Amino acid sequence: MPNSNTDQIIETSLYEAILDDISSGRIAGGQRLKVSELAQRYGVSASPVRETLRQMQGEGFIDIEQNKGAVVKRADANTIQNIFESLQLLEPYFVIWFAEHAEDHMLERIQAIQEQMRINAGDDTAAFRKLDTEFHGQICSQHYNSVAADVWKRLRGALNVHAAPLRISPGRLKTILEEHDALVDAFQNNDPRAAEKVIRKHLEGSFTQMSQQLRALGH
């Protein structure tokens, strides 16, 4: 008899592995996903692959068409706009709380991530985005509202998937690091208003650059 807990663990790790490959661009938008190939790639049976693809379809990462199989969705401007509008509601909520309540060890953690981002800036876009997600994730995950934090995590995961084919310009890389530094300063000064101002500007800048690239690509 199958162990349902083991199956769930397999599906969770498989989901994360596939999502990471899409977010990093190793699996591209528009690429067809064959169950047999994915099972071989990740060393699992076909059953958890099918379940994972159905989950990803429900979350809007892939399309599944009868007789055609699963295909990774391409980024489009409307989806990016919807994600950023949602993040504009959530992230100020988190950074205001963080500026008021962050403890020293929390600040030290995001500063360490920021230094890693500075090292990776310009060398590896996928690694930089992963660190950027970790930076913001540390802020959100410390909040007492775990439901809101889970919503943010799903939104940020979706953003990373759709942003995978897009580049980050050198100018934008520099601005991201500067705005992160400004956030850290606001946190250290226990200044929620400054933190809110920075995060709104930060999100608007990211949205503008991604939207411009998508329009240029005709999406």
Solvent accessible surface area in square Angstrom, and as a share of the most:
residue,aa,sasa,rsa
1,M,232,1.04
2,P,107,0.67
3,N,89,0.45
4,S,85,0.55
5,N,104,0.53
6,T,62,0.36
7,D,58,0.30
8,Q,121,0.54
9,I,121,0.61
10,I,59,0.30
11,E,50,0.22
12,T,68,0.40
13,S,61,0.39
14,L,6,0.03
15,Y,36,0.14
16,E,101,0.45
17,A,37,0.28
18,I,0,0.00
19,L,25,0.13
20,D,47,0.24
21,D,14,0.07
22,I,3,0.02
23,S,25,0.16
24,S,31,0.20
25,G,38,0.37
26,R,139,0.51
27,I,1,0.00
28,A,54,0.42
29,G,26,0.25
30,G,28,0.27
31,Q,73,0.33
32,R,130,0.48
33,L,8,0.04
34,K,90,0.38
35,V,39,0.22
36,S,80,0.52
37,E,100,0.45
38,L,7,0.03
39,A,13,0.10
40,Q,157,0.70
41,R,118,0.43
42,Y,48,0.18
43,G,69,0.67
44,V,40,0.23
45,S,72,0.47
46,A,33,0.26
47,S,68,0.44
48,P,17,0.10
49,V,0,0.00
50,R,116,0.42
51,E,72,0.32
52,T,1,0.01
53,L,7,0.03
54,R,126,0.46
55,Q,84,0.38
56,M,0,0.00
57,Q,76,0.34
58,G,70,0.68
59,E,70,0.31
60,G,23,0.22
61,F,7,0.03
62,I,1,0.00
63,D,59,0.31
64,I,62,0.31
65,E,90,0.40
66,Q,161,0.72
67,N,146,0.75
68,K,126,0.53
69,G,29,0.28
70,A,4,0.03
71,V,48,0.28
72,V,2,0.01
73,K,77,0.33
74,R,147,0.54
75,A,5,0.04
76,D,52,0.27
77,A,31,0.24
78,N,110,0.56
79,T,39,0.23
80,I,0,0.00
81,Q,78,0.35
82,N,94,0.48
83,I,11,0.05
84,F,7,0.03
85,E,96,0.43
86,S,38,0.24
87,L,0,0.00
88,Q,40,0.18
89,L,145,0.72
90,L,31,0.15
91,E,2,0.01
92,P,4,0.02
93,Y,82,0.31
94,F,0,0.00
95,V,1,0.01
96,I,55,0.28
97,W,45,0.16
98,F,1,0.00
99,A,0,0.00
100,E,91,0.41
101,H,94,0.42
102,A,17,0.13
103,E,97,0.44
104,D,106,0.55
105,H,110,0.49
106,M,23,0.10
107,L,20,0.10
108,E,110,0.49
109,R,104,0.38
110,I,1,0.00
111,Q,64,0.28
112,A,48,0.37
113,I,3,0.01
114,Q,4,0.02
115,E,88,0.39
116,Q,86,0.38
117,M,0,0.00
118,R,98,0.36
119,I,118,0.60
120,N,33,0.17
121,A,31,0.24
122,G,60,0.58
123,D,120,0.62
124,D,65,0.34
125,T,57,0.33
126,A,36,0.28
127,A,31,0.24
128,F,1,0.00
129,R,22,0.08
130,K,118,0.50
131,L,31,0.15
132,D,15,0.08
133,T,32,0.19
134,E,58,0.26
135,F,0,0.00
136,H,1,0.01
137,G,16,0.15
138,Q,44,0.20
139,I,2,0.01
140,C,3,0.02
141,S,72,0.47
142,Q,59,0.26
143,H,11,0.05
144,Y,159,0.61
145,N,45,0.23
146,S,72,0.46
147,V,110,0.63
148,A,12,0.09
149,A,14,0.11
150,D,75,0.39
151,V,51,0.29
152,W,10,0.04
153,K,140,0.60
154,R,139,0.51
155,L,34,0.17
156,R,17,0.06
157,G,17,0.17
158,A,15,0.11
159,L,7,0.03
160,N,21,0.11
161,V,6,0.04
162,H,9,0.04
163,A,1,0.00
164,A,22,0.17
165,P,84,0.53
166,L,5,0.03
167,R,145,0.53
168,I,24,0.12
169,S,22,0.15
170,P,98,0.62
171,G,48,0.46
172,R,24,0.09
173,L,18,0.09
174,K,129,0.55
175,T,43,0.25
176,I,11,0.06
177,L,18,0.09
178,E,87,0.39
179,E,13,0.06
180,H,0,0.00
181,D,51,0.27
182,A,38,0.29
183,L,0,0.00
184,V,10,0.05
185,D,75,0.39
186,A,5,0.04
187,F,2,0.01
188,Q,89,0.40
189,N,109,0.56
190,N,89,0.46
191,D,55,0.29
192,P,34,0.22
193,R,207,0.76
194,A,36,0.28
195,A,0,0.00
196,E,48,0.21
197,K,157,0.67
198,V,23,0.13
199,I,0,0.00
200,R,104,0.38
201,K,134,0.57
202,H,7,0.03
203,L,7,0.03
204,E,89,0.40
205,G,22,0.21
206,S,22,0.14
207,F,51,0.21
208,T,55,0.32
209,Q,36,0.16
210,M,26,0.12
211,S,7,0.04
212,Q,96,0.43
213,Q,33,0.15
214,L,0,0.00
215,R,155,0.57
216,A,90,0.70
217,L,100,0.50
218,G,67,0.64
219,H,80,0.36
